[in-house]
Amino acid sequence: METKEIITSISGAAFVIGIVFLTANNAIPALGQEDNKFAVQATIKSIQDPLPGHESHQIVIAAPPRDDGKLYSGIATFTASQPIEVVSLHGYNATATDKEHGEPLNALFGDGKVAISLMKKYTDFPVSAGSLPFAGSALAFHNLAGKPFTVTYTIVGEVNQPTPLPTK
């Protein structure tokens, strides 16, 4: 299996599993109709990716995948006990691609696909820490090496309905 296929399979499965895990831990509170802002601070242990063949990978879902079409945006700051990658998911329109232009990293998710931003700049060790602005449909901390890790993070952000840009 190619590296891109492995990462795609891992990421897609891990986010589905993470939804259940995060919902049980209430890491992001339910948002009211008027209030789109949130602030979360947590220390969480990673979980094993139970997808057959990928059990050696670890993940923490910091902002669960949204199923309402809304997007997260904000700033995340974290420190982790092992080297990690930061992962953000985005809605993906596969019909907008072709062979000439190629496809971004993506995975099957629900009834469609999601595009995946896999940011590996936080894998330096002995300190795996950082702060980054982010936007997307989900945010997670991930370890392809499969080493269990603990991550402490703070996210301050908001959830908004996407608004198409005007065309002129």
C-alpha positions in Angstrom: 0.0 0.0 0.0 1.3 3.5 -0.8 2.0 6.0 1.9 -0.8 8.4 0.7 -3.3 5.5 0.7 -2.2 4.5 4.2 -2.5 8.0 5.6 -5.9 8.4 3.9 -7.3 5.2 5.4 -5.9 6.0 8.8 -7.2 9.6 8.9 -10.7 8.7 7.7 -11.1 5.8 10.2 -9.6 7.7 13.1 -12.0 10.6 12.7 -15.0 8.4 12.7 -13.8 6.7 15.8 -12.9 10.0 17.4 -16.5 11.3 17.0 -17.7 8.6 19.5 -14.7 9.2 21.8 -15.1 13.0 21.9 -18.8 13.0 22.2 -18.5 10.9 25.3 -15.9 13.3 26.8 -17.8 16.5 25.9 -14.6 18.3 24.8 -16.6 20.9 22.9 -19.8 22.1 24.5 -23.0 22.3 22.6 -23.4 25.7 21.0 -26.6 27.8 21.4 -28.3 29.4 18.4 -26.8 32.9 19.2 -23.4 31.9 20.6 -20.9 30.7 18.0 -17.8 31.2 20.2 -16.1 28.5 22.2 -13.0 28.0 24.3 -11.7 24.5 25.3 -8.8 23.4 27.4 -8.1 19.8 28.0 -5.5 17.1 28.7 -6.4 13.9 26.8 -4.7 10.5 26.3 -4.6 9.2 22.8 -6.7 6.2 21.7 -5.7 3.3 19.5 -7.0 3.4 16.0 -9.1 0.2 15.9 -9.3 0.0 12.1 -8.0 -3.5 11.0 -4.4 -3.2 9.9 -4.0 0.3 11.5 -4.1 -0.6 15.1 -0.7 0.8 15.7 -1.7 4.5 15.2 -2.9 6.9 17.9 -5.3 9.9 17.8 -6.9 12.6 19.9 -9.9 14.4 18.4 -9.8 18.0 19.7 -12.7 19.4 17.7 -15.1 16.7 16.4 -16.1 16.4 12.8 -19.2 18.6 12.1 -22.2 17.2 10.3 -24.1 20.4 10.1 -22.1 22.1 7.4 -20.6 24.7 9.8 -16.8 25.3 10.1 -14.5 25.8 13.0 -11.9 28.6 13.0 -9.6 29.7 15.7 -6.3 29.2 17.3 -5.0 26.0 18.9 -2.0 25.8 21.2 -0.7 22.4 22.4 2.1 20.4 23.9 2.3 16.6 23.6 4.3 13.8 25.1 5.3 12.4 21.7 5.9 13.8 18.2 2.5 14.4 16.6 0.9 15.7 13.4 -2.0 18.2 13.5 -4.9 17.2 11.2 -7.7 19.3 9.9 -10.6 18.0 7.8 -12.4 20.0 5.0 -15.5 19.4 3.0 -14.4 17.9 -0.4 -16.0 18.1 -3.8 -14.5 15.3 -5.8 -16.2 16.5 -9.0 -14.0 19.6 -9.0 -10.9 17.5 -9.7 -9.5 15.8 -12.8 -6.5 13.6 -13.7 -4.5 16.6 -15.0 -4.7 18.6 -11.8 -4.8 15.6 -9.4 -6.5 15.3 -6.0 -5.5 16.6 -2.6 -5.1 14.1 0.3 -8.6 12.8 1.0 -10.5 10.0 2.6 -14.0 8.4 2.5 -16.1 9.8 5.2 -19.8 9.2 5.8 -21.5 9.4 2.4 -18.7 11.3 0.7 -15.1 12.3 1.2 -13.2 14.8 3.2 -9.9 16.6 2.3 -7.2 16.3 4.9 -4.6 18.8 5.9 -1.8 16.8 7.6 0.6 19.2 9.2 3.8 17.4 10.2 5.9 20.4 11.4 5.2 19.5 15.0 7.0 16.2 15.0 10.3 17.6 16.4 11.2 15.9 19.7 11.9 16.1 22.6 9.3 18.9 22.5 6.3 18.5 20.4 4.4 21.8 20.9 3.0 24.6 18.9 0.4 27.2 18.3 -1.5 27.6 15.0 -4.4 29.2 13.4 -6.8 26.7 11.9 -10.0 26.4 10.0 -12.0 23.3 8.9 -14.6 20.8 9.8 -12.5 19.0 12.4 -9.2 19.2 14.3 -7.1 16.3 15.7 -3.7 15.4 17.0 -2.3 12.2 15.4 0.7 9.9 15.7 1.5 7.7 12.7 4.3 6.0 14.7 1.7 4.5 17.0 3.2 5.7 20.3 0.6 6.5 22.9 0.7 10.1 23.8 -0.9 12.7 26.0 -1.7 16.1 24.7 -2.7 19.3 26.6 -4.4 21.8 24.4 -6.3 25.1 24.4 -8.5 26.1 21.5 -10.2 29.4 21.3 -12.5 29.8 18.3 -15.9 30.0 16.8 -18.2 28.0 14.6 -19.7 29.7 11.6 -21.9 28.8 8.6 -19.8 29.1 5.4 -20.7 32.1 3.3 -19.8 32.0 -0.5 -17.6 34.8 -1.7 -19.2 37.2 -4.1 -18.2 36.6 -7.7 -17.5 39.6 -10.0 
